[in-house]
Amino acid sequence: LEGLISSMARAPSADRIIAHLESIKARKPMYFGRIDAEAADRFLSGFLVGCFACGVDAPWVEAAMERGWLKTSNGPILEQLRAHGLTDGAAIDELIEIQILAFRRAFEDKPEPA
């Protein structure tokens, strides 16, 4: 029982995931070294996969589309961000905002762990 309670205490929650993403956004150099949108995109993709491995399937593509980006099969969204003139810092912020929205959507119909 103690192990079950301990694992429940570490269960992913929208608040914890979003707080971590907001921390990443506020301290980009700490997480990415220099402000490099490609490095950030790879890091954030890994973050998304890590959350998926822990049972949280965030609808990233749908969140990107909800924020006005097109679903494409010819490359990552970073190309769209650059085509719209976003700097690396602004592109990183947008990638993080997309993930925040995706995680909000992932938890909309699920109660937060107690």
C-alpha positions in Angstrom: 0.0 0.0 0.0 2.8 2.4 0.8 4.3 1.9 -2.7 1.0 2.6 -4.3 0.5 5.8 -2.3 4.0 6.9 -3.1 3.5 6.3 -6.8 0.2 8.2 -6.7 1.9 11.2 -5.1 4.3 11.3 -8.1 1.5 10.9 -10.7 1.6 13.4 -13.4 -0.8 16.3 -13.1 -1.7 19.2 -15.4 -0.6 21.7 -12.8 2.8 20.1 -12.2 3.5 19.7 -15.9 2.4 23.2 -16.8 4.4 24.7 -13.9 7.5 22.9 -15.2 6.9 24.2 -18.8 6.4 27.7 -17.5 9.7 27.4 -15.6 11.4 26.3 -18.8 9.9 29.3 -20.6 11.1 31.7 -17.9 14.7 30.2 -17.8 15.4 29.2 -21.3 19.2 29.5 -21.0 19.2 27.1 -18.0 17.4 24.4 -20.1 18.8 25.0 -23.6 22.2 26.7 -23.1 21.8 29.4 -25.8 18.5 30.5 -27.2 18.3 28.0 -30.1 14.9 27.1 -31.4 16.0 23.8 -32.9 17.6 22.6 -29.6 14.5 23.7 -27.7 12.3 21.9 -30.2 14.2 18.7 -29.6 14.2 19.2 -25.8 10.4 19.8 -25.8 9.8 16.8 -28.1 11.7 14.7 -25.5 9.6 16.3 -22.7 6.4 15.3 -24.6 7.6 11.7 -25.1 8.6 11.5 -21.4 5.2 12.5 -20.3 3.6 10.1 -22.8 5.8 7.3 -21.3 4.3 8.3 -17.9 0.8 7.9 -19.2 0.0 11.4 -20.4 -0.9 11.7 -24.0 -1.1 15.4 -24.9 -2.8 16.2 -28.2 0.1 18.4 -29.5 -0.9 18.6 -33.1 -4.5 19.6 -32.2 -3.1 22.2 -29.8 -0.9 23.7 -32.5 -3.8 23.8 -34.9 -5.9 25.5 -32.2 -3.2 28.2 -31.9 -3.4 28.8 -35.6 -0.7 26.6 -37.0 -1.2 24.2 -39.9 -1.0 20.5 -39.7 1.6 19.5 -42.2 3.3 16.3 -43.2 6.3 18.0 -44.8 8.2 19.1 -41.7 8.2 20.3 -38.1 6.2 23.3 -36.9 9.4 25.2 -36.3 9.6 25.8 -40.1 6.2 27.5 -39.9 7.2 29.6 -36.9 10.3 30.8 -38.8 8.3 31.5 -42.0 6.2 33.8 -39.9 9.3 35.7 -38.8 9.5 34.5 -35.2 12.9 34.9 -33.6 14.4 31.9 -31.8 13.2 33.2 -28.5 9.7 33.9 -29.7 9.6 30.5 -31.5 10.6 28.7 -28.2 7.8 30.6 -26.3 5.3 29.5 -28.9 6.4 25.9 -28.8 6.0 26.0 -25.0 2.6 27.6 -25.3 1.5 24.8 -27.6 2.6 22.2 -25.2 0.9 24.0 -22.3 -2.3 24.0 -24.2 -1.8 20.3 -25.2 -1.4 19.3 -21.6 -4.5 21.3 -20.5 -6.4 19.5 -23.2 -5.0 16.1 -22.0 -6.3 16.7 -18.5 -9.6 18.3 -19.3 -11.7 15.2 -18.9 -9.5 13.7 -16.2 -9.7 14.5 -12.5 -6.5 15.7 -10.9 -4.9 13.2 -8.5 -5.8 13.9 -4.9 
